[in-house]
């Protein structure tokens, strides 16, 4: 039997059930409450994974299921990324209007993401960004009942809980690294978990994730950094990586696109990081903290 650890939110459970179905056989889903579930205002990504990591290391579970964008760039000791499932729509979604252009002047838009805020304000400086937390149902209700005019959520999350038609995907925004990808982590050296994970991983998604995670590490980005990164395989031999950095106010933007050999996604990330640094990325990121 494989014990699959997950948070207990509707989205996390939907992702865990998808992973369990792909694994097949005897799989037990184990719900674990994380620090992020207790305090969503905590700033670091570790809040979503710390308790699951501990359960893995202690042998209470065999694998853990995560939204890839919530997994810190540096994994805890003894933990490894074991699988990346087929990527859902990675784009951000607008709730409350069909397009950004349809939002009225000075519209109040809910998001607690510095990345989303910075990219929105770069496009529409008139918008008023309001903090928005809670699960997907809570956020949708706040927009529906007011006082917000709109909100930005991940289209992948909406799709996974069957509410995809309530959002409009935005091509204008570059998503967070890993957005739309579900990953499984396991203990280093667990051959059974590694073998099971290998059977369900999607190579293109895993390669894209490697590139997107590597750009964050190469630039020294953290959860206070407004960074968007999206990698896409270009056939079997090349992969493309787009990276967008902004200040939270949107007054400064760096946007770059580069492709490279698909077998070297981390090298591609380091190359684009060098280009961004030459254009002032370090100063932009420092001014955002």
Secondary structure, 3 states (H helix, E strand, C coil): CEEEEECCCHHHHHHHHHHHHHHCCCEEEEECCCHHHHCCCCCCHHHHCHHHHHHHHCCCCCEEEEEHHHCCCCCCCCEEEEEECCCCCCCEEEECCCCHHHCCCCCEEECCCHHHHHHHHHHCCCCEEECCCCCHHHHHHHHHHCCCCEEEEEHHHHHHCCCHHHCEEECCCCCCCCCCCEEEEEECCCHHHHHHHHHHCCHHHHHHHHHHHHHHHHHCCCCCCCEEEEEEEECCCEEEEEEEEECCCCCCEEEEEEEEECCCHHHHHHHHHHHHHHCCHHHHHHHHC
